[in-house]
Amino acid sequence: MRLPKIVPALFLAFVFTFPAIAQTARQRISYDLQMAEDRSVTYTKHIETTPLNDAAVQNFAQHRLTVGATQTFEILEAFTRKADGRVIQADQSQIATQDGVIGPFITLLDIKIKQIPFRDVSAGDTWVLTYRIVEKDHYMPGQFSWSQFMPPSPVELEFDFKMRAPKAIALAHAEKELAYEESQDGEWTSRHWSGKFPHRLVTEKNIANYVSFVPSMRFSTFQSYDEIGATFFEAAKSKLAVTPAIQKLADEITAGREGVRAQAEAIFDWVSKNVHYVAVFFGSGRFVPNDAETVTQRRFGDCKDYATLMIALLAAKGIDAEYALISAAGGHDLYTIPAIDAFNHVIVYIPSLNLYADPTSPTSTLGHMPSILQDRAVLRVSNNGVKLDRTPSGVAQENTATADIKITLDRNGKPHAESVMEATGNEAQALREFVRRSESTGQEAQMHTILQLLRLTGELTMSAPPPYDHTEPYRVKLMWTGDKPLKLTDPNWSGMWGLTLLTADPVRLFGALETTPRTYPAECRPAHMTTKLAMELPKGYFLRPVPAPYSEKTGVYSYSREWSFSGSTLRMKTDLVSNVQSRVCGTEIIKAIVSVREKGKANRNRPLRFMKMTQSPAAAQIDRLMHGSPPPGRPYFGR
């Protein structure tokens, strides 16, 4: 589902584009919006942009905007104001207009892209653009909402938004770090938001609920999220008809399957595998799905089409299911007011199983959605009404990954390795997604990429079930034969612990664990990951000394590594557990993990030292050499 979302396109285009905090431009943006009694709107937008260096001129020499099918567009002024005061009018005959956008997955047939170039812009000059938009009809008839965010940027921004609407129209509004004023004038209410924002840059990565922290303003004619859900379902419910064709297909899909869970899994598997994501939007198609039978005929659609087909097929088997509106981006929580753009995706909820499913994700499974959709607010809508709910965040026992790596070195030190990975839940989805990409881009290319990342040479191959096989644990096997001997006695040798697609590394679960104190919470997830290694050394090689067991632990996190050496076999086991209860980890949680990892860094990263026997030593000497300091005098081991 793609719901209408109005944002300042020029401003957002430069978020995080520049690595330095130096100011690159100044910008003034103002709106003057009037809403009529029928809730149609007319607004004038005025932009003044001053690039401050030559690189910024390249970025700001033109302005790009989108005009929707329900809007009319008129330029009121467009010119460059030179630093010496001269005014150079833009040549409107040079304005480029593109009808619609055709993309690999999403096509918007009913919009126009305008690109407005400005003449003779240099650093220190200011270009000025004023245009008017009239929108009489809205994608959700009779309802209108607006959201505006001011994320960190190297552009200094002055923002001003004025709105006038009939007093009889109730508007919900919310603002963060913007001044708000309201006044009455007869039958009209005037609202005014304003703020100044210096250029700034956020260096933290992996920020959770980011939209909750940046300056913002929004308003909506919806008074509750129930209204949004009811409006969506009113338009969508007629598309759920169980026609004879839908009934026949449901019976074929579930043939031989007994019970609600088994039949629901069969339907999910069929829809996720046989319908392909292609979204062609026109007008109300942005939020009204196609009917289920049409989707089966086309075998393509967007998320709300997938959901409609799955719900209809379930209904054909007597299984109730509901639409669940959700956001796949932004924050885990809903906005404080019911804005339309709080949702950009539709999934399915099955009440009798208390399970959510995202049929647009063929590498996920029934009840185990993609990680990005977990622990998020949802709006469930059906004939039973509208209900606010939350998707589960999962537990470690549901998201497991085990990598079993076996390496054998021949007499010359050349390696042959096998790495078997088994996973469930989100970790299985990661494996399936890798296999899917390998099928798309070619396994040889993917294997070459892995070798490059691990700095290895030789031949690497993979065996795996099809990526749409939802059996768990999902199992992938890598096989590597090196073309060069491993230099075990090299003091910089880093080992072979990375020959897995699912490394037991806390960065996978908590993001970059930097020592700089965090200001914002981080995205995180629960999982239990284990890596096992068994390496058979050539005759005459020993490890000295065997590293001591290592572990670190906080309230929600634990990590351990154990080594052993027996005969000629080196064994290692790494175990990582995240027991977080939410997909949002506060700064104190991250701080605690960083602290224990910093304290143990020296022991955790202690290099291995291999030595090669040159003479046959006494057993006691071997023991001391393997587990402690070498015997006095000339050692029996050398390079």
C-alpha positions in Angstrom: 0.0 0.0 0.0 1.2 3.5 -0.8 -0.7 6.2 0.9 -0.3 9.9 0.0 2.5 11.5 1.9 3.4 15.2 1.6 6.9 16.1 2.4 9.3 18.8 1.4 11.0 17.0 -1.4 13.9 19.4 -1.8 14.8 19.4 1.9 14.6 15.7 2.4 16.7 15.0 -0.7 19.8 16.2 1.2 19.5 14.2 4.4 22.9 12.6 5.2 24.2 13.4 1.8 27.2 15.2 3.1 29.7 13.6 5.5 31.0 16.8 7.1 29.1 19.1 9.4 30.1 22.2 7.4 27.1 24.2 6.3 26.4 23.9 2.6 23.3 26.1 2.1 20.6 28.2 3.7 17.0 27.6 3.0 13.7 29.3 3.8 10.5 27.3 3.2 7.0 28.7 3.8 3.5 27.4 3.2 0.2 29.2 3.1 -2.6 26.6 3.1 -6.3 27.1 3.0 -8.9 24.3 3.6 -12.4 24.8 2.3 -15.6 23.5 3.9 -15.6 20.5 1.5 -12.0 19.8 2.8 -10.4 20.6 -0.5 -7.1 22.5 -0.1 -5.2 25.2 -1.8 -1.7 26.0 -0.7 1.2 28.2 -1.9 4.7 27.1 -1.2 7.6 29.6 -1.3 11.2 28.4 -1.3 14.4 30.5 -1.1 17.7 28.5 -1.3 21.2 29.9 -1.1 24.0 27.4 -1.9 27.2 28.4 0.0 29.9 26.6 -2.1 30.4 25.3 -5.6 29.6 21.7 -4.7 26.3 22.8 -3.2 25.5 24.7 -6.4 25.6 21.4 -8.3 23.0 20.0 -5.9 20.8 23.0 -5.6 20.8 24.4 -9.2 17.4 22.8 -9.8 14.2 21.9 -7.9 12.3 18.6 -8.4 8.7 18.1 -7.2 5.8 15.7 -7.7 2.3 16.7 -8.7 -0.4 14.1 -7.9 -3.4 13.2 -10.1 -5.8 15.0 -7.8 -3.7 18.2 -7.9 -3.3 21.2 -10.2 0.0 23.0 -10.3 0.9 26.6 -11.1 4.2 28.4 -10.9 3.8 31.9 -9.6 7.5 32.9 -9.7 10.9 31.3 -10.4 14.1 33.3 -10.6 17.7 33.6 -9.4 18.6 36.6 -7.3 22.3 37.2 -7.8 24.5 38.3 -4.8 24.7 41.8 -6.4 20.9 42.1 -6.5 20.3 41.3 -10.2 17.3 39.1 -10.9 17.4 36.4 -13.6 14.1 34.9 -14.5 13.9 31.1 -14.9 13.0 30.0 -18.4 9.8 28.1 -17.9 10.0 26.6 -21.4 13.0 24.6 -20.0 10.9 23.0 -17.2 10.9 19.3 -17.8 7.7 17.3 -17.1 7.6 13.5 -16.8 4.3 11.7 -16.9 4.3 8.9 -14.3 7.2 6.9 -13.0 7.9 3.3 -14.1 10.1 1.4 -11.7 11.1 -2.3 -11.3 8.5 -2.9 -8.6 6.4 0.2 -8.2 4.8 2.2 -11.1 2.9 5.4 -10.5 0.9 6.3 -13.6 -1.0 9.2 -12.2 1.7 11.6 -11.1 3.8 14.2 -12.9 7.4 14.9 -12.0 8.4 18.6 -12.5 12.1 19.6 -12.8 12.7 23.3 -12.6 16.2 24.6 -13.5 17.5 28.0 -12.3 19.8 30.1 -14.5 23.2 31.4 -13.6 23.4 30.1 -10.0 26.7 30.6 -8.1 27.7 30.2 -4.5 26.1 33.0 -2.5 23.2 33.5 -5.0 19.6 32.7 -4.0 17.1 31.0 -6.2 13.4 31.7 -5.5 10.4 29.5 -6.3 6.8 30.0 -5.5 4.0 27.7 -6.7 0.4 26.9 -6.0 -1.2 23.5 -5.6 -5.0 23.0 -5.6 -6.3 19.6 -4.4 -10.0 19.2 -4.6 -10.2 15.4 -4.3 -8.1 13.3 -1.9 -7.0 9.7 -2.2 -9.1 9.0 0.9 -12.2 10.9 0.0 -13.2 13.7 2.5 -10.0 13.2 4.6 -6.7 15.0 4.6 -3.5 14.9 6.6 -0.1 16.4 6.4 3.2 15.4 7.9 6.5 17.4 7.8 9.8 16.3 9.3 13.1 18.3 9.6 15.9 15.7 9.9 19.5 16.6 10.5 21.1 18.2 7.5 24.0 20.4 6.4 21.4 23.0 5.3 20.3 25.7 7.7 16.5 25.8 7.6 13.9 28.5 8.4 10.4 27.0 8.3 7.0 28.6 8.4 3.6 27.0 7.9 0.3 28.9 8.0 -3.1 27.2 7.7 -6.6 28.5 7.6 -9.6 26.2 7.9 -13.3 26.4 8.8 -13.8 26.3 12.5 -16.4 23.5 12.0 -13.7 21.2 10.7 -12.0 19.5 13.7 -8.3 19.0 13.1 -5.9 17.0 15.3 -2.4 18.4 15.3 1.0 17.7 16.9 4.4 19.4 16.8 7.9 18.8 18.1 10.4 21.7 18.4 8.2 24.0 16.4 6.3 27.0 17.8 2.6 26.7 17.4 0.0 29.5 17.5 -3.8 29.3 17.0 -6.4 32.1 16.6 -10.1 32.4 15.7 -11.5 34.8 13.2 -15.3 34.4 12.9 -16.0 31.0 11.3 -12.3 30.4 10.6 -9.4 29.0 12.6 -5.8 30.0 11.8 -2.9 27.8 12.8 0.8 28.7 12.5 3.9 26.5 12.9 7.4 28.0 12.7 11.0 27.2 13.6 14.6 27.7 12.8 17.0 24.8 12.5 20.8 25.2 12.3 22.7 22.8 10.1 23.5 19.7 12.0 24.6 16.1 11.6 23.8 13.0 13.6 26.7 10.5 13.5 25.0 7.7 15.4 23.9 4.7 13.4 21.1 2.2 13.8 18.8 4.7 15.5 15.4 3.2 16.5 12.2 5.3 16.3 14.1 8.1 14.5 11.0 10.1 13.5 10.2 10.5 17.2 13.3 12.6 17.8 13.5 15.0 14.8 11.6 18.3 14.7 8.2 17.7 13.1 4.6 18.9 12.6 1.5 17.2 11.4 -2.2 17.7 11.3 -5.2 15.5 10.2 -8.9 15.6 9.7 -9.0 12.1 11.1 -9.8 12.2 14.7 -8.8 8.6 15.5 -6.9 5.7 14.0 -10.2 3.8 14.0 -11.4 6.3 11.4 -8.4 5.5 9.1 -9.0 1.8 9.5 -12.7 2.1 8.9 -12.1 4.2 5.8 -9.6 1.7 4.4 -11.8 -1.3 5.0 -14.9 0.4 3.6 -13.1 0.6 0.2 -11.4 -2.8 0.4 -14.1 -5.2 1.8 -15.9 -5.7 -1.6 -12.6 -7.0 -3.0 -12.6 -10.0 -0.6 -15.4 -11.9 -2.4 -15.0 -15.6 -2.4 -15.9 -16.3 -6.0 -16.1 -19.9 -7.5 -12.6 -19.4 -8.9 -11.2 -18.4 -5.5 -13.0 -21.4 -3.8 -11.6 -23.8 -6.4 -8.1 -22.4 -6.0 -8.3 -22.6 -2.1 -9.4 -26.2 -2.3 -6.5 -27.1 -4.7 -3.9 -25.3 -2.5 -5.1 -27.1 0.7 -5.7 -30.5 -0.7 -4.5 -33.1 1.8 -4.0 -30.5 4.5 -6.1 -30.8 7.7 -6.5 -28.2 10.4 -6.4 -24.4 10.5 -2.6 -24.1 10.8 -1.8 -26.5 8.1 -4.2 -24.9 5.6 -3.1 -21.4 6.5 0.5 -22.3 5.9 -0.4 -23.9 2.6 -2.2 -20.7 1.5 0.6 -18.4 2.7 3.2 -20.5 0.9 1.2 -20.4 -2.3 0.5 -16.7 -2.3 4.0 -15.7 -1.3 5.6 -17.9 -4.0 3.1 -17.5 -6.9 2.2 -13.7 -6.8 5.0 -11.3 -7.7 5.4 -7.8 -6.3 4.5 -5.3 -9.1 2.6 -2.2 -8.0 0.8 -0.2 -10.7 -1.0 2.7 -9.1 -3.6 5.0 -10.5 -5.8 7.3 -8.4 -7.5 5.5 -5.5 -5.5 2.4 -6.3 -2.9 3.8 -3.9 -5.1 2.5 -1.0 -7.8 0.4 -2.6 -6.7 -3.1 -3.5 -7.7 -5.1 -6.6 -10.2 -7.9 -6.0 -8.8 -11.3 -5.1 -9.8 -13.0 -8.4 -8.1 -10.3 -10.5 -4.9 -10.8 -8.5 -5.0 -14.6 -9.2 -5.4 -13.8 -12.9 -2.6 -11.3 -13.0 -0.3 -13.1 -10.6 1.1 -9.7 -9.5 0.2 -6.9 -7.2 1.3 -4.8 -4.3 1.1 -5.6 -0.6 -2.7 -4.9 -0.2 -3.3 -7.1 -3.2 -1.3 -9.9 -1.6 -3.2 -9.5 1.6 -6.6 -9.4 -0.1 -5.9 -12.6 -2.0 -4.7 -14.4 1.1 -7.6 -13.3 3.2 -10.1 -14.4 0.5 -8.4 -17.8 0.2 -8.5 -18.3 3.9 -12.2 -17.3 4.0 -12.9 -19.9 1.4 -11.6 -22.5 3.9 -13.7 -21.0 6.7 -10.7 -19.3 8.3 -11.2 -15.7 9.4 -8.4 -13.2 8.7 -7.9 -9.4 8.9 -6.0 -6.7 7.2 -3.2 -5.2 9.3 -2.0 -1.8 8.4 1.6 -1.2 9.5 4.7 0.9 8.7 7.8 -0.7 7.4 9.8 2.4 8.1 10.1 5.2 10.6 9.2 4.3 14.2 7.8 1.3 16.0 5.1 3.4 17.5 2.2 5.3 15.9 2.2 9.1 15.6 0.6 11.0 18.4 -2.2 11.9 16.0 -3.9 9.8 13.3 -2.0 10.8 10.1 -2.5 8.7 6.9 1.2 8.3 6.3 1.6 6.4 9.6 1.1 3.3 7.5 2.8 2.3 4.2 2.3 -1.5 4.2 -0.4 -4.1 4.7 0.0 -7.6 6.1 -2.4 -10.3 7.4 -3.6 -11.3 10.9 -5.2 -14.7 11.6 -7.1 -14.4 15.0 -7.7 -18.1 15.6 -3.9 -18.7 15.4 -2.9 -15.3 16.8 -0.4 -15.0 14.0 0.7 -12.2 11.7 2.1 -13.0 8.2 3.6 -10.9 5.4 2.9 -12.7 2.1 4.9 -10.1 0.2 8.0 -11.6 1.8 8.5 -15.1 0.3 11.5 -15.8 2.5 9.5 -15.3 5.7 7.0 -17.8 7.1 3.6 -17.9 8.6 4.0 -16.4 12.1 7.6 -15.3 11.5 7.5 -12.0 9.7 10.5 -10.1 8.4 12.5 -8.6 11.3 11.7 -5.0 10.2 8.0 -5.6 10.9 8.3 -7.0 14.4 7.4 -5.1 17.5 5.5 -2.5 15.5 2.1 -0.9 16.0 -0.6 -2.2 13.6 -4.1 -1.3 12.8 -6.2 -4.5 12.3 -9.3 -4.0 10.2 -12.1 -6.4 9.3 -15.9 -6.9 9.6 -15.3 -7.1 13.3 -14.2 -3.5 13.4 -10.8 -1.8 14.0 -8.3 -2.7 16.7 -4.9 -1.2 17.5 -2.4 -4.0 18.2 1.3 -4.7 18.1 3.3 -7.4 16.2 5.3 -9.7 18.4 9.0 -8.9 19.0 10.0 -12.6 19.1 12.3 -14.4 21.5 15.8 -15.9 21.2 14.5 -19.5 21.0 12.6 -18.6 17.8 15.6 -17.0 16.0 18.5 -19.5 16.1 21.5 -19.9 13.9 24.2 -22.6 14.2 27.3 -22.7 11.9 29.4 -25.9 12.1 32.7 -25.3 10.3 35.1 -28.2 9.6 38.5 -27.5 8.1 41.1 -30.0 7.1 44.7 -29.0 6.1 46.6 -31.4 3.8 50.3 -32.1 4.4 51.2 -28.9 2.5 48.8 -26.8 4.5 46.2 -26.4 1.7 42.7 -26.2 3.2 39.4 -27.9 2.5 36.5 -26.6 4.5 32.8 -27.3 4.9 30.5 -24.9 6.7 27.0 -26.1 7.5 24.5 -23.4 8.6 21.1 -24.2 10.1 18.7 -21.5 11.2 15.1 -20.7 12.3 13.0 -17.6 12.4 14.7 -14.3 11.3 18.0 -16.1 10.9 16.5 -18.6 8.5 15.0 -15.7 6.5 18.5 -14.2 6.2 19.8 -17.5 4.7 16.8 -17.8 2.4 17.3 -14.2 1.2 21.0 -14.9 0.4 20.0 -18.0 -1.6 17.3 -16.0 -3.4 19.9 -13.3 -4.4 22.3 -16.1 -5.5 19.6 -17.4 -7.8 18.9 -13.9 -9.1 22.5 -12.7 -9.6 24.2 -16.1 -10.1 25.8 -18.3 -7.4 29.2 -17.9 -8.9 29.1 -14.1 -8.4 27.9 -14.5 -4.8 30.6 -17.0 -4.0 33.2 -14.7 -5.5 31.9 -11.8 -3.3 32.2 -14.0 -0.1 35.8 -15.0 -1.0 36.7 -11.3 -1.5 35.1 -10.4 1.9 37.0 -13.1 3.7 40.2 -12.4 1.7 40.4 -16.0 0.5 41.3 -17.6 -2.8 40.3 -20.9 -4.3 36.9 -22.5 -5.1 33.8 -21.9 -3.1 30.4 -23.6 -3.8 27.1 -23.7 -2.1 24.2 -26.2 -1.7 20.9 -25.1 -0.4 17.1 -25.8 -0.7 15.1 -23.4 -2.8 14.7 -20.0 -1.1 10.9 -20.5 -0.9 11.2 -23.7 1.0 9.8 -22.8 4.4 10.9 -25.9 6.2 12.9 -25.1 9.4 15.6 -25.3 10.3 16.7 -24.1 6.9 20.1 -25.5 6.0 22.8 -24.1 3.7 26.2 -25.7 3.1 29.4 -23.9 1.9 32.3 -25.9 0.5 35.7 -24.3 0.1 39.0 -25.6 -1.3 41.9 -23.2 -1.0 44.5 -22.9 -3.7 47.3 -21.7 -1.3 48.6 -23.2 1.9 47.5 -21.5 5.1 50.4 -19.7 6.8 49.6 -21.0 10.3 52.9 -19.7 11.8 52.2 -16.2 10.5 51.7 -14.1 13.7 49.0 -12.1 11.9 47.0 -15.1 10.8 43.4 -14.4 11.7 41.8 -17.8 11.5 38.8 -19.2 9.6 36.0 -18.3 11.9 34.3 -16.2 9.3 33.4 -19.0 6.9 29.7 -18.6 7.6 26.8 -16.4 6.4 25.6 -16.1 10.0 28.5 -15.0 12.2 27.9 -15.0 16.0 28.7 -11.3 16.3 26.7 -9.0 18.5 26.9 -6.3 15.8 24.3 -8.4 13.9 21.8 -8.1 16.8 22.6 -4.6 18.3 24.2 -2.7 15.5 27.6 -1.0 15.7 28.7 -1.1 19.3 30.7 2.1 19.4 32.4 3.4 22.5 31.0 6.9 22.0 28.0 7.4 24.3 24.7 7.1 22.5 22.0 9.8 22.5 19.3 7.7 20.8 18.0 4.2 21.3 19.2 1.5 18.9 17.4 -1.1 16.8 18.0 -4.6 18.3 16.6 -8.1 18.1 16.5 -11.4 20.0 18.5 -14.4 18.8 20.7 -17.3 19.8 23.7 -17.8 17.5 26.4 -20.4 17.8 29.6 -21.0 15.7 31.5 -24.2 16.0 34.9 -24.8 14.5 37.0 -28.0 14.1 40.3 -27.6 12.3 42.5 -30.6 11.6 46.1 -29.5 11.5 48.9 -31.1 9.5 51.1 -33.5 11.3 53.6 -31.7 13.5 51.7 -28.5 14.2 50.6 -27.4 17.7 48.8 -24.5 19.3 50.6 -22.6 22.0 49.0 -21.8 24.4 45.4 -22.8 24.2 43.4 -19.6 24.9 41.5 -19.6 28.2 37.7 -19.6 28.1 36.2 -16.2 27.7 32.7 -14.8 28.5 30.9 -11.6 28.9 27.3 -11.0 30.2 24.8 -8.2 30.8 21.1 -8.5 31.7 19.9 -9.2 28.1 23.1 -10.3 26.4 25.7 -13.0 26.8 28.8 -14.0 24.7 31.3 -16.8 25.3 34.1 -18.5 23.5 35.9 -21.8 24.3 38.9 -23.4 22.8 40.4 -26.9 23.0 43.3 -28.7 21.4 43.6 -32.5 21.3 45.8 -34.6 19.1 46.0 -32.5 16.0 42.5 -31.0 16.2 41.7 -27.4 17.2 38.1 -26.8 18.3 36.4 -23.5 19.0 32.8 -22.7 20.0 31.3 -19.2 20.2 27.9 -18.7 21.7 25.9 -15.4 21.4 22.5 -14.8 23.0 20.3 -11.7 22.9 17.2 -11.9 25.2 15.9 -8.4 24.5 12.1 -8.1 24.9 11.7 -5.3 22.4 13.1 -4.2 19.0 14.2 -0.9 20.6 17.1 -1.0 23.0 17.6 2.1 25.2 21.0 3.8 25.6 21.6 2.0 29.0 21.3 -1.4 27.4 23.8 -0.5 24.7 26.1 1.2 27.2 26.2 -2.0 29.3 27.1 -4.2 26.3 29.8 -1.8 25.1 31.3 -1.7 28.6 31.7 -5.5 29.0 33.0 -5.8 25.5 35.6 -3.1 26.1 36.8 -4.7 29.3 37.3 -8.1 27.6 38.6 -6.8 24.2 42.2 -7.9 24.8 41.2 -11.5 25.9 38.5 -11.8 23.2 40.8 -10.9 20.4 43.9 -12.7 21.6 45.7 -14.1 18.5 46.4 -17.8 18.1 50.0 -19.0 17.9 50.8 -22.1 15.9 54.2 -23.7 16.0 55.7 -26.5 13.9 57.6 -29.4 15.5 61.2 -29.8 14.3 62.2 -32.7 16.7 60.2 -35.1 18.8 60.1 -33.5 22.3 59.3 -35.2 25.5 55.6 -35.2 26.6 56.2 -32.8 29.4 57.9 -30.4 27.1 54.9 -30.6 24.7 52.5 -30.0 27.5 54.4 -26.9 28.7 54.6 -25.6 25.2 50.9 -26.1 24.5 49.6 -24.7 27.8 52.3 -22.4 29.1 55.7 -20.9 28.5 58.3 -22.9 26.4 61.0 -24.9 28.2 64.3 -23.3 28.8 67.0 -23.5 26.2 66.5 -23.9 22.5 62.8 -24.6 21.7 61.8 -27.7 19.8 59.4 -25.7 17.7 60.1 -23.1 15.1 58.9 -21.8 11.8 
